[in-house]
Structure formats: structure tokens, C-alpha cells
Amino acid sequence: MEISDVEFEMELAGVDASDIESILALCKSKGFNSDFLDDELLKKGYPKVFTVDYDEYDSFDDDEYYSIEKFPHKNHYQD
């Protein structure tokens, strides 16, 4: 991943231009590390952009799906 890609990802995430410049300056001096970049974003109050917390996706609730009402097999005609 190039520095321009890092900058673009942060712009898409809504990071301010001044914060992007300060983080890119750190990135240029210390090298690219996704955990380091996300730590810097968290320090400035932004959500993680470059790493994914897979444990967060493991908490799946079955309550998100509603039950299906089945229709009877025979036709019932009413007057």
C-alpha cells in the first residue's frame, strides 16, 4: 500500500486534512503499519480504518431475522 492509498482511505473515512497530514508525517518517518495507523486514528478520536476486528463480527444474534408465517396448503374460500 502506498502513501497515496493511505491518504485516500483516511479521506474516505472522514478524517480531517490536518490530521491526515500529521499521521502521514508519522507514517513517512516510522513506516507503514496498519496497527500503528489505527492507534493514531483512535488517539485523535476516529474509528479504525486499516484493521478489522473479527471478534466483533462473531457476535451474531438470531433475533435479527423474523419468523416466517407459512400459508396453508389447501385453499379456503370465504363468502
N, C-alpha and C positions, 0 to 999 in steps of 0.2 A: 504494500500500500504506500502510495506516495503522499507527500505533504499536501498536495492539492486535493487528494481524495479525503484526507483527514479534515481539511478545511471545509470541503463541501458537505461532508457528513455532519459536521457541527453546525453549519448554516441551515441544513435541513431540520436539525433538531431544535432550532430557535435560539442558539447561543449568540449573545451579543458580539459585535465585531471586536470590541476592545478585549473581551475575554478570549476570543479566538486567537487574537494576536499574542496575548500573554502565554496561552497554552502552547501555541506553535513555537514560540521562542524557547520554551522549556523542552519541547519535542526536538528541536534542532540541536540543543546542547546535550540532551541525555539520550536521544534516540527514540524510535517509535516503540511503544509498549502499550498495548490496549488497556491493561490493568492500570498503568500509571496515568494514562489519559482519562480514564473513567474516575479515578481517585481525584484528579484535579477538577473534573467537572462537578463531582459531588461536593468538593470543598467550596465551589463557587455557587452551589445551590441548584445545579442542573441534574437531570436524571442521567443514568448510564446510557451511553450511545454505542460503545465499541464492544462490550461484553454482554452476554446473555446469561441470566440466572435461571438455569433449567429446573432448579428445585421449586421455583415459583410456579412453573407450569405443571408440576406433578400434583398439585392440589386441585383435583377435579371433583366437582360436585355433580351428582346426578340430578339435583334439583333444577338445573338449568333447562332440562327437557321436560316438556309437558306430556301427560299421558294421552294416548290416542283413543278416541271414542269409536268403537267398532260399530258398524252397521249390521243389522240382522240380515240373514241370508234370504229370507222369504219377504216378498212384497206384502205390505199391509195396506190395504186400501181403506180409506175412510170416506164416509158420505158427508 
